[in-house]
Amino acid sequence: MSIASLITIRPRTLTELAELTGVSVQAVLKHLARLDSEGLIGSSSLEPGEHLRQRKLYSLKTAGVEGYSHNDIIVAALTSSRPAAGVVPGRYSELENLAEEVIFKRARMRDSLKRLERAIGEVAEEEARLRGAIEGVGLSPEDRQIAAVIFTEDDAQSARTVLRKHFGCPDPEAAVAEVVGKLGGS
């Protein structure tokens, strides 16, 4: 799910996915194969261009992983199985109080999940709008990928690092400046 979530945002290289998930390239390949067998992902290669050396990219075939998060939210917490402090087993009133507290907290959790579900949907819609806007700009595939990196990383330095490290871009500054210029930015 982490890999699917990452490639929902934008196409990514194998090494980038390995770094972001904290697992080996082989493990990422295993998970990509699983996603591919489910028909969820595809890979593509950028045509030779001026800036990027890494050409193979992985992306989702479908609209995005938000479908999993939006429709099937799974929240898990590991807890110990030891009894709560101060509770004497067999005391009905204490057990009843604990049960009421659990019911109350479950209701709060359901409300929080509904809010989270709405927030995930909103983010997914904005990500889709961003992907569509980048695709519709009329740039070359390489320039679109650079634009996708620029607009999906948290800051400009992160974008330059991703371009250098994961795409083999020898001069990320120039690549970013060129694409930003084509987009009418400064």
C-alpha positions in Angstrom: 0.0 0.0 0.0 2.9 2.4 0.7 4.3 1.8 -2.8 0.9 2.2 -4.4 0.4 5.4 -2.4 3.8 6.8 -3.5 3.2 6.0 -7.2 -0.3 7.5 -7.0 1.3 10.9 -6.4 3.6 10.6 -9.4 5.6 8.0 -11.4 8.7 7.0 -9.5 11.9 5.1 -10.1 12.8 1.8 -8.4 15.5 3.3 -6.2 13.3 6.1 -5.1 10.6 3.6 -4.0 13.2 1.6 -2.2 14.5 4.6 -0.3 11.0 6.0 0.6 9.7 2.7 1.8 12.9 1.7 3.6 13.1 -1.7 2.0 15.5 -3.2 -0.5 15.2 -2.9 -4.3 14.5 -6.6 -4.4 11.6 -6.2 -1.9 10.2 -3.3 -3.9 10.4 -5.4 -7.1 8.5 -8.2 -5.3 5.7 -5.8 -4.2 5.6 -4.2 -7.7 5.2 -7.7 -9.2 2.3 -8.3 -6.8 0.7 -4.9 -7.7 1.3 -5.7 -11.4 -0.4 -9.2 -11.1 -3.4 -7.4 -9.7 -3.4 -5.1 -12.8 -2.9 -2.0 -10.7 0.5 -0.7 -12.0 2.5 -0.3 -15.1 5.9 0.8 -16.0 7.1 3.2 -18.7 10.3 4.5 -20.0 11.0 8.1 -20.9 12.5 8.8 -24.3 16.1 10.0 -24.2 16.2 13.7 -23.2 18.6 16.3 -22.0 18.3 16.0 -18.2 17.2 12.6 -16.8 19.4 9.5 -17.0 17.0 7.1 -15.2 14.3 6.2 -17.6 12.1 3.4 -16.1 9.2 4.7 -14.1 6.4 2.9 -12.2 2.9 4.3 -11.9 -0.6 3.2 -11.2 -2.8 2.3 -14.1 -5.9 3.2 -12.1 -6.9 6.6 -10.7 -4.9 6.0 -7.6 -4.6 4.2 -4.3 -7.1 6.5 -2.7 -9.7 3.9 -3.6 -8.2 1.6 -1.0 -8.0 4.3 1.6 -11.3 5.8 0.8 -13.4 2.7 0.7 -11.5 0.2 2.9 -9.7 2.2 5.6 -7.8 -0.2 7.8 -6.6 1.1 11.1 -4.6 -1.2 13.3 -2.9 -0.8 16.6 -0.8 -3.4 18.4 -1.7 -3.6 22.1 -0.7 -5.8 24.9 -3.1 -8.3 26.3 -2.5 -7.5 30.0 -5.5 -6.4 32.0 -6.1 -2.8 32.8 -4.6 -1.6 36.1 -7.0 -1.4 39.0 -9.7 -3.6 37.5 -10.7 -6.5 39.6 -12.0 -9.3 37.3 -15.5 -10.4 38.2 -16.8 -6.9 39.3 -19.7 -6.2 37.1 -19.9 -2.5 37.6 -16.2 -2.0 36.8 -16.5 -4.2 33.7 -19.6 -2.2 32.7 -17.7 1.1 33.1 -14.9 -0.3 31.0 -17.3 -1.5 28.3 -19.0 1.9 28.2 -15.6 3.6 27.8 -14.7 1.2 24.9 -18.0 1.9 23.2 -17.5 5.6 23.6 -14.0 5.5 22.2 -15.1 3.3 19.3 -17.7 5.9 18.4 -15.1 8.6 18.5 -12.8 6.5 16.4 -15.6 6.0 13.8 -16.1 9.8 13.7 -12.4 10.3 13.3 -12.3 7.8 10.5 -15.1 9.5 8.7 -13.2 12.8 8.9 -10.1 11.1 7.7 -12.0 9.4 4.8 -13.2 12.9 3.7 -9.7 14.3 4.0 -8.2 11.4 2.0 -10.9 12.0 -0.7 -10.1 15.7 -0.8 -6.3 15.1 -1.1 -7.0 12.4 -3.8 -9.1 14.9 -5.8 -6.4 17.6 -5.6 -3.6 15.1 -6.5 -5.7 14.0 -9.5 -6.2 17.7 -10.5 -2.4 18.3 -10.2 -1.6 15.2 -12.3 -4.1 16.3 -14.9 -2.7 19.8 -15.0 0.8 18.6 -15.4 -0.2 16.3 -18.2 -2.2 19.0 -19.9 0.6 21.6 -20.0 2.1 20.4 -23.3 5.6 19.6 -22.2 7.8 16.7 -23.4 7.5 13.5 -21.3 10.8 14.3 -19.7 9.8 17.9 -18.8 6.4 16.6 -17.5 8.3 14.2 -15.2 10.5 17.0 -14.0 7.4 19.1 -13.4 5.8 16.2 -11.5 8.9 16.0 -9.2 8.9 19.8 -8.7 5.3 20.0 -7.7 5.0 16.8 -5.6 8.1 17.1 -3.4 7.9 19.1 -0.2 10.4 21.7 -1.2 12.7 22.7 -4.0 15.8 21.1 -2.4 14.0 17.8 -2.1 13.0 18.0 -5.8 16.6 18.7 -6.9 17.8 15.8 -4.7 15.3 13.4 -6.2 16.2 14.5 -9.7 19.9 14.0 -9.0 19.7 10.8 -6.9 16.9 8.9 -8.5 16.8 10.1 -12.1 20.6 10.7 -12.6 20.1 14.3 -13.5 23.6 15.8 -13.6 22.4 19.4 -13.2 19.0 19.5 -11.4 19.2 23.3 -11.0 19.3 23.7 -14.8 16.6 21.1 -15.3 14.3 22.8 -12.8 15.0 26.3 -14.1 14.3 25.2 -17.7 11.0 23.5 -16.8 9.9 26.4 -14.5 10.7 28.8 -17.4 8.6 26.8 -19.8 5.8 26.9 -17.3 6.0 30.7 -17.1 7.4 30.7 -13.5 10.3 32.6 -12.2 
